[in-house]
Amino acid sequence: DAAYYANLYKNDNLKGGHVIMLNPIDSEYYESNYKQAKQALQAYPRGLQIGGGINDENAKEFLDLGASHVIVTSFVFKDASINYQNLEKLKSAIGKEKLVLDLSCRKKDNEYYIVTDRWQRFTDVKLNHETLDKLSDFCDEFLIHGVDVEGKSSGIEEDLVLMLGKWDELPITYAGGVATYSDIELINKLGNSKVDVTIGSSLDIFGGTMEYNKVVKMCK
């Protein structure tokens, strides 16, 4: 269950892991999804971040359950652009120091654009240093998935990591495509030792081939 993984990360002093509730609130599975998320947050208070259906009305609830931060995408990127009114609502509700903005992106016309609605919908917002500068006033850090390689264990989005490594106003966590230990080294190199990494399905604890203990040791 989720508490098992939360305790694993707690014992290894790994902070900032992501609990993502993929089922929408109107799903028949949401209640069990919520229960697992709650277990994880309570097993490792202030050690995990949570995302999935977060808005200004429920963000505080998840912080009270034990989350260090809430992760938000769809509530902020409405109708394919940035909804600054919703951003202000979130900032007022919980403060920028508790908010992580998920700027997951896909490539189009040789540029990266932020995507929303389970990564199916392109916004009109390019992911570049200018966008990061604008949004840094509203959050504590960024989570950025390279969506085109996410879950494929086929290698990272090198151009994306390179761009992120040249910006250093706030912490950034990259996710997507990590399949080998050399991918971790490459992220460290291209990202100028500034970009953190999230690894999911490639880890042996989730059925992959990368040894969790070795990854933890490398990243430390």
Helices and strands as residue ranges (DSSP letters): H 2-11, E 17-20, H 30-43, E 48-51, H 59-65, E 69-72, E 77-78, E 81-82, H 84-94, G 96-98, E 99-102, E 105-108, E 111-116, E 121-126, H 129-135, E 141-145, G 147-149, H 158-164, E 172-175, H 181-190, E 195-198, G 204-206, H 212-219
